[in-house]
Amino acid sequence: MNLSQTITPELRQWIIDQAANGVAAPTLIDGMRASGWNEDVAVAAVEQVLRTHLDKVAQEQGLPAALPVPDPDIADSPLFIDVGDRQVEVLMAMANPRVVLFGNLLSPEECQAIIDAAGPRMARSLTVQTATGGQEVNQDRTSDGMFFQRGETPVVALLERRIAHLVNWPLENGEGLQVLHYRPGAEYKPHYDYFEPDQPGTPSILQRGGQRVATLVIYLNNPPKGGGTTFPDVPLEVGPRQGNAVFFSYERPHPSTRTLHGGAPVTEGEKWIATKWLREREFK
């Protein structure tokens, strides 16, 4: 069935009006099915109409236009996602903000291999300085870190292939894997990962691959206490567990995405994580 032939202006307005009155998407879809719609077409129609409407409203309010984002295939609530060489667990999913907790993305041996390769190259972590496009030491971030080149080691290349399968996003759109080491007391205060559109250094940053549209925080060890990934606007805290990863996407560079997040202080032991940022285009 061709969606362009079935979504009439009357149907579009009905979907918008029902949603505005608090009718949930599953109820809308059930109503369409009762009227003879194929379920797959009904799902696609509701998603298309509401996404288009919300993006229009957002732009009328002065928000940036929405961008395509990585999207794990979890519509049917699977327990696992096949990434080619591994079955990755789906442990938790949230729609707004889009947050998904994955399990078993890496084995303990793979986690240790990444730590061992990164260890000799660690230095005080820097953050992007959007005023200039450069980097700077930020007092809100008290970890040590380093970057691998994309595909630099066999384990890094394997992880990047898994991520591309997992979230349905081109491998070449990923920045190099960053490894971070947090000692007792170290933290990263809440922040956004996208680049602020109105900062003077942002245009030069975007030339390398466009906006950041999603993040994976991958846990490489098991800190005894503390070190969770927090989302203050939800609120949500994800505890670090070796091999697991928390994914979140942000379709526009704006706080409305509710992707404010941080790394809580490590209160005992140390924390090792790897961060993978995904761009809207090929990262060069």
Buried (B, 14 or more C-beta within 10 A) or exposed (E): EEEEEBBEEEBBEBBBEBBEEEEEBEEBBEBBBEEEBEEEBBBBBBBBBBEBBEBEEBEEEEBBEBBEBBBBEEEEEBEEBEBEEBEBBBBEBBEEBBBBBBBBBBEEEBBBBBBEBBEEEBEEBBEBBBEEBEEEEBEEBBBBBBBBEBBBBEBBBBBBBBBBBBBEBEBBBBBBBBBBBBEBEBBBBBBBBBBBBEBEBBEEBBEEBBBBBBBBBBBBBBBEEBBBBBBEBBEBEBBBBBBBBBBBBBBBBBEBBBBBBBBBBBEEBBBBBBBBBBBBBEBE
